[in-house]
Amino acid sequence: MPSFGPISRRDLIAGLRALGFSGPYAGGNYQYMRRGGLAGRRVALPNPHQGDIGRGLLARILREAGVTRDEWEAV
């Protein structure tokens, strides 16, 4: 599905859902998505803004989510 590059927030959420994450949920200053119930991974999402999410931020989000680049591109 998504390539590893600039991506919209909507496509990021769709890709994370395809990998088994649920949400986004409200929480503090950022929304987050969760995989594996309450004891599982919790990944903060960037706040909505006009531009796309760049490669650097996408890499940090995927690292926090425990998703490799190959897994991301295979979705």
PyRosetta script that sets phi, psi and omega in degrees:
from pyrosetta import init, pose_from_sequence

init()
pose = pose_from_sequence("MPSFGPISRRDLIAGLRALGFSGPYAGGNYQYMRRGGLAGRRVALPNPHQGDIGRGLLARILREAGVTRDEWEAV")
pose.set_psi(1, -90.8)
pose.set_omega(1, -175.3)
pose.set_phi(2, -80.4)
pose.set_psi(2, 145.9)
pose.set_omega(2, 174.2)
pose.set_phi(3, -85.9)
pose.set_psi(3, 167.5)
pose.set_omega(3, 179.2)
pose.set_phi(4, -89.5)
pose.set_psi(4, 88.9)
pose.set_omega(4, -178.8)
pose.set_phi(5, -172.7)
pose.set_psi(5, -165.2)
pose.set_omega(5, 178.0)
pose.set_phi(6, -54.5)
pose.set_psi(6, 134.5)
pose.set_omega(6, -173.6)
pose.set_phi(7, -144.7)
pose.set_psi(7, 149.3)
pose.set_omega(7, 177.2)
pose.set_phi(8, -78.5)
pose.set_psi(8, 159.2)
pose.set_omega(8, 179.2)
pose.set_phi(9, -62.3)
pose.set_psi(9, -38.2)
pose.set_omega(9, 179.2)
pose.set_phi(10, -61.8)
pose.set_psi(10, -42.7)
pose.set_omega(10, 178.9)
pose.set_phi(11, -69.4)
pose.set_psi(11, -34.0)
pose.set_omega(11, 175.7)
pose.set_phi(12, -61.3)
pose.set_psi(12, -47.5)
pose.set_omega(12, 179.6)
pose.set_phi(13, -62.7)
pose.set_psi(13, -43.0)
pose.set_omega(13, 179.0)
pose.set_phi(14, -63.0)
pose.set_psi(14, -41.1)
pose.set_omega(14, 179.0)
pose.set_phi(15, -66.0)
pose.set_psi(15, -41.5)
pose.set_omega(15, 178.2)
pose.set_phi(16, -66.6)
pose.set_psi(16, -36.7)
pose.set_omega(16, 176.2)
pose.set_phi(17, -63.2)
pose.set_psi(17, -40.0)
pose.set_omega(17, 178.8)
pose.set_phi(18, -64.4)
pose.set_psi(18, -24.0)
pose.set_omega(18, 178.4)
pose.set_phi(19, -91.8)
pose.set_psi(19, 6.6)
pose.set_omega(19, 174.1)
pose.set_phi(20, 101.9)
pose.set_psi(20, 6.9)
pose.set_omega(20, 177.6)
pose.set_phi(21, -84.2)
pose.set_psi(21, 151.7)
pose.set_omega(21, 176.0)
pose.set_phi(22, -119.8)
pose.set_psi(22, 158.8)
pose.set_omega(22, -179.2)
pose.set_phi(23, 121.3)
pose.set_psi(23, -163.7)
pose.set_omega(23, 12.1)
pose.set_phi(24, -82.1)
pose.set_psi(24, 150.0)
pose.set_omega(24, 178.4)
pose.set_phi(25, -113.9)
pose.set_psi(25, 151.4)
pose.set_omega(25, 176.2)
pose.set_phi(26, -78.7)
pose.set_psi(26, 140.6)
pose.set_omega(26, 178.5)
pose.set_phi(27, -169.1)
pose.set_psi(27, 103.3)
pose.set_omega(27, 177.6)
pose.set_phi(28, 67.1)
pose.set_psi(28, -131.9)
pose.set_omega(28, -177.9)
pose.set_phi(29, -84.2)
pose.set_psi(29, -17.3)
pose.set_omega(29, -176.1)
pose.set_phi(30, -129.2)
pose.set_psi(30, 150.4)
pose.set_omega(30, 168.0)
pose.set_phi(31, -79.1)
pose.set_psi(31, 159.0)
pose.set_omega(31, 179.8)
pose.set_phi(32, -142.3)
pose.set_psi(32, 163.1)
pose.set_omega(32, 174.1)
pose.set_phi(33, -123.0)
pose.set_psi(33, 153.6)
pose.set_omega(33, -173.9)
pose.set_phi(34, -133.0)
pose.set_psi(34, 143.8)
pose.set_omega(34, 174.1)
pose.set_phi(35, -132.2)
pose.set_psi(35, 132.9)
pose.set_omega(35, 176.7)
pose.set_phi(36, 89.6)
pose.set_psi(36, 27.8)
pose.set_omega(36, 177.4)
pose.set_phi(37, 72.4)
pose.set_psi(37, -161.5)
pose.set_omega(37, -175.8)
pose.set_phi(38, -68.5)
pose.set_psi(38, -28.3)
pose.set_omega(38, -178.9)
pose.set_phi(39, -91.0)
pose.set_psi(39, 0.1)
pose.set_omega(39, -176.0)
pose.set_phi(40, -86.4)
pose.set_psi(40, -161.4)
pose.set_omega(40, -178.6)
pose.set_phi(41, -78.3)
pose.set_psi(41, 144.0)
pose.set_omega(41, 175.6)
pose.set_phi(42, -126.3)
pose.set_psi(42, 126.0)
pose.set_omega(42, -175.3)
pose.set_phi(43, -121.2)
pose.set_psi(43, 123.0)
pose.set_omega(43, 177.0)
pose.set_phi(44, -75.6)
pose.set_psi(44, 138.3)
pose.set_omega(44, 177.8)
pose.set_phi(45, -102.2)
pose.set_psi(45, 144.6)
pose.set_omega(45, 175.6)
pose.set_phi(46, -67.1)
pose.set_psi(46, 149.0)
pose.set_omega(46, 177.9)
pose.set_phi(47, -65.5)
pose.set_psi(47, 149.6)
pose.set_omega(47, 179.7)
pose.set_phi(48, -62.0)
pose.set_psi(48, 136.4)
pose.set_omega(48, 174.8)
pose.set_phi(49, -148.3)
pose.set_psi(49, 175.6)
pose.set_omega(49, -171.7)
pose.set_phi(50, -71.0)
pose.set_psi(50, -35.0)
pose.set_omega(50, -174.9)
pose.set_phi(51, -88.4)
pose.set_psi(51, 175.7)
pose.set_omega(51, 176.8)
pose.set_phi(52, -80.6)
pose.set_psi(52, 163.4)
pose.set_omega(52, 174.9)
pose.set_phi(53, -83.3)
pose.set_psi(53, 124.5)
pose.set_omega(53, -176.4)
pose.set_phi(54, -75.3)
pose.set_psi(54, 172.5)
pose.set_omega(54, -178.4)
pose.set_phi(55, -61.5)
pose.set_psi(55, -40.8)
pose.set_omega(55, -178.0)
pose.set_phi(56, -64.1)
pose.set_psi(56, -47.0)
pose.set_omega(56, 179.3)
pose.set_phi(57, -67.5)
pose.set_psi(57, -38.9)
pose.set_omega(57, 177.3)
pose.set_phi(58, -60.5)
pose.set_psi(58, -42.4)
pose.set_omega(58, 178.8)
pose.set_phi(59, -62.1)
pose.set_psi(59, -41.0)
pose.set_omega(59, 178.8)
pose.set_phi(60, -66.5)
pose.set_psi(60, -40.1)
pose.set_omega(60, 179.0)
pose.set_phi(61, -63.8)
pose.set_psi(61, -44.5)
pose.set_omega(61, -179.2)
pose.set_phi(62, -67.8)
pose.set_psi(62, -35.8)
pose.set_omega(62, 176.6)
pose.set_phi(63, -63.7)
pose.set_psi(63, -43.4)
pose.set_omega(63, 178.0)
pose.set_phi(64, -63.4)
pose.set_psi(64, -33.6)
pose.set_omega(64, -178.9)
pose.set_phi(65, -80.5)
pose.set_psi(65, -12.8)
pose.set_omega(65, -177.9)
pose.set_phi(66, 76.7)
pose.set_psi(66, 29.7)
pose.set_omega(66, -177.9)
pose.set_phi(67, -111.7)
pose.set_psi(67, 130.0)
pose.set_omega(67, 178.2)
pose.set_phi(68, -82.8)
pose.set_psi(68, 164.3)
pose.set_omega(68, 178.6)
pose.set_phi(69, -62.4)
pose.set_psi(69, -39.5)
pose.set_omega(69, 178.9)
pose.set_phi(70, -63.8)
pose.set_psi(70, -41.4)
pose.set_omega(70, 176.9)
pose.set_phi(71, -61.3)
pose.set_psi(71, -42.6)
pose.set_omega(71, -178.0)
pose.set_phi(72, -62.8)
pose.set_psi(72, -45.1)
pose.set_omega(72, -177.2)
pose.set_phi(73, -74.7)
pose.set_psi(73, -18.2)
pose.set_omega(73, 179.1)
pose.set_phi(74, -83.8)
pose.set_psi(74, -10.2)
pose.set_omega(74, -177.7)
pose.set_phi(75, -68.1)
pose.dump_pdb("model.pdb")
